[in-house]
Amino acid sequence: MSDERAAARLRMALVERLRLTGSVRTEAVADAMSQVPREVFTPGASSLERAYEDRVVVLSTDDRGLPDSTVSQPAMVALMLEQLAIRPGMRVLEIGTGSGYNAALLARLTGVEGEVVSIEVSADLAGAAARRLAGLGVHVDVRAGDGWEGVADRAPFDRIEATVGVPDLPPAWVEQLAPDGVLVTPMWLRPGLELAVAWERAADGTLTSVSVSRCGFLQLRGPHAGPGRTHALTGDLAVIGEDLPPAALDVLRDLLDHGAVDAGPVLGPVDVRLTGFALAEPRSVLFLGHPGDGLTWGLFDPERPALAVLMRDRILVYGDRDAAVDLYYGVAGAPVVNADRLRLEAVPVGTDFPDAPGAGGRAWTVEREHYRYRLTEM
Ligand SMILES: C[S@@+](CC[C@H](N)C(=O)[O-])C[C@H]1O[C@@H](n2cnc3c(N)ncnc32)[C@H](O)[C@@H]1O
C-alpha cells in the first residue's frame, strides 16, 4: 500500500475512534480531521502509525530538555474545535501555531471564504509551520510574535482559539473578539484544575462559559508568562501552586529537609474530593515526583510555616501540626465537583458579577490580575 493510502486509512481510523469516545461530534470536524495529513506536521513522530496515535507529539524542547512546543493530542484538538463551532466564512485567530496542524484544520473549517490568522512566539516554529501549510496549499496568515497581544491589525475575529494555557484572560483577546464571537482557551485555575473554556461575551462585558472540559496544556511563554505555577524544588521534585514566590519556595525546601511526622489517617475516599478542595483552598499544592510517586496533594502555608501532604490514606506534616488539621477538614468537607459541569463567569478586576450565584449551587471565586472568575455548579 502506498504511504498516502496508508495515511488516509490511519486518519479515518483515528476519526472513528474519536467519534466513539465523543471527542468528534460533528461532520464538519470529522471531515476536517479526515483531510489534514497529521504526519506532515509531526516531524518528531517515529512512524506513520505514531503520527496517528491519539497522543501528543513533541515538536521542540527548551534548554532543560522539557517540551516547549507540542502537537496536541488529537482528542483535545477535536474537543476544542467542537467547542469553537466554526462555520464556513468565519474569521479565526489561533494563538500558538506550533506545527501548524490545528491551523490547517481551522482553515478547512472556515473554507475558502474564511480567514485564519495564527500567531506563534517562536519565530523558528512559525517559519516551519508557514512552510508546511504553504506546501499543502493551505492559506493561513502565520505571524511570529507574542500571542498575548492578539493580532490587532486583523481584528475583530468571530472565533479565537488559544492552544496554549493561561491563568488569566489577556484583555487583548477579549477586545479582539467580535460581538457574537466565541473565545476558547485552556485556563489554569488551581493545582490539578485546568479547563478548556469556551467563552461568550455579553453586552455588559461579562464573559460566560458555554462549554467546559478538562485539559492539560503547555503554558504561555514570553514577557506576559507571569510567575508560572510549576516550580522545581530539588532533584526531580516540582510543586504546582497558586502563589509561590522564591521566598516561599525556600521555606518549602527547608520544611522538606526537616522530615515529616505522621499525623494519622484521612477520612474516607479522598480522590473524588480533590477538585473541590483545590477550589476552596488557595493554599493547596500538588507535588510532581517525590515525595511518594506520581502526584501528591498537600496544603502549604509559608506563614506558619507548615506543609501537610496526603500520602495514600495518611497525612504527613512538616512544621506546624495545625496544617494537618486544616488539610484533614479541608478534604473531608470538600464537595465532589464534576469539572465538566462547572459554569464560569469572568468580569474585569474592579467590577462585580452582574448577578448573585444561582440559589442552591456552590460557587467559588478565583482572583487574577485582569479578571475575576466565578465558578458555579450547574
Ligand atoms: C500545544 S502547542 C500548540 C500546538 C499547535 N496548535 C499545533 O497544532 O501544533 C503550544 C504552542 O504555543 C506557543 N506559545 C507559547 N507561548 C506563546 C505566546 N506567548 N504567543 C504565541 N505562541 C505561544 C508554543 O511555542 C507552542 O508552539
The ligand as an SDF file (V2000), in Angstrom:
LIG
                    3D

 27 29  0  0  0  0  0  0  0  0999 V2000
    0.4830   22.9810   22.4780 C   0  0  0  0  0  0  0  0  0  0  0  0
    1.4540   23.9020   21.3690 S   0  0  0  0  0  0  0  0  0  0  0  0
    0.3100   24.2960   20.0840 C   0  0  0  0  0  0  0  0  0  0  0  0
    0.0230   23.2220   19.1240 C   0  0  0  0  0  0  0  0  0  0  0  0
   -0.3950   23.7420   17.7760 C   0  0  0  0  0  0  0  0  0  0  0  0
   -1.6610   24.4270   17.7990 N   0  0  0  0  0  0  0  0  0  0  0  0
   -0.3700   22.6470   16.7260 C   0  0  0  0  0  0  0  0  0  0  0  0
   -1.4070   22.3680   16.1150 O   0  0  0  0  0  0  0  0  0  0  0  0
    0.7120   22.0830   16.5180 O   0  0  0  0  0  0  0  0  0  0  0  0
    1.5750   25.4940   22.1350 C   0  0  0  0  0  0  0  0  0  0  0  0
    2.3190   26.4990   21.2930 C   0  0  0  0  0  0  0  0  0  0  0  0
    2.1200   27.7830   21.8510 O   0  0  0  0  0  0  0  0  0  0  0  0
    3.3100   28.5040   21.6340 C   0  0  0  0  0  0  0  0  0  0  0  0
    3.3230   29.6610   22.5210 N   0  0  0  0  0  0  0  0  0  0  0  0
    3.7100   29.7170   23.8250 C   0  0  0  0  0  0  0  0  0  0  0  0
    3.6230   30.9710   24.2770 N   0  0  0  0  0  0  0  0  0  0  0  0
    3.1730   31.7310   23.2510 C   0  0  0  0  0  0  0  0  0  0  0  0
    2.9020   33.1230   23.1020 C   0  0  0  0  0  0  0  0  0  0  0  0
    3.1020   33.9890   24.1040 N   0  0  0  0  0  0  0  0  0  0  0  0
    2.4530   33.5500   21.9020 N   0  0  0  0  0  0  0  0  0  0  0  0
    2.2750   32.6930   20.8620 C   0  0  0  0  0  0  0  0  0  0  0  0
    2.5450   31.3810   20.9480 N   0  0  0  0  0  0  0  0  0  0  0  0
    2.9730   30.9050   22.1260 C   0  0  0  0  0  0  0  0  0  0  0  0
    4.3980   27.4860   21.9110 C   0  0  0  0  0  0  0  0  0  0  0  0
    5.6270   27.8900   21.3720 O   0  0  0  0  0  0  0  0  0  0  0  0
    3.8180   26.2500   21.2630 C   0  0  0  0  0  0  0  0  0  0  0  0
    4.2410   26.1300   19.9330 O   0  0  0  0  0  0  0  0  0  0  0  0
  1  2  1  0
  2  3  1  0
  2 10  1  0
  3  4  1  0
  4  5  1  0
  5  6  1  0
  5  7  1  0
  7  8  2  0
  7  9  1  0
 10 11  1  0
 11 12  1  0
 11 26  1  0
 12 13  1  0
 13 14  1  0
 13 24  1  0
 14 15  1  0
 14 23  1  0
 15 16  2  0
 16 17  1  0
 17 18  1  0
 17 23  2  0
 18 19  1  0
 18 20  2  0
 20 21  1  0
 21 22  2  0
 22 23  1  0
 24 25  1  0
 24 26  1  0
 26 27  1  0
M  CHG  2   2   1   9  -1
M  END
$$$$
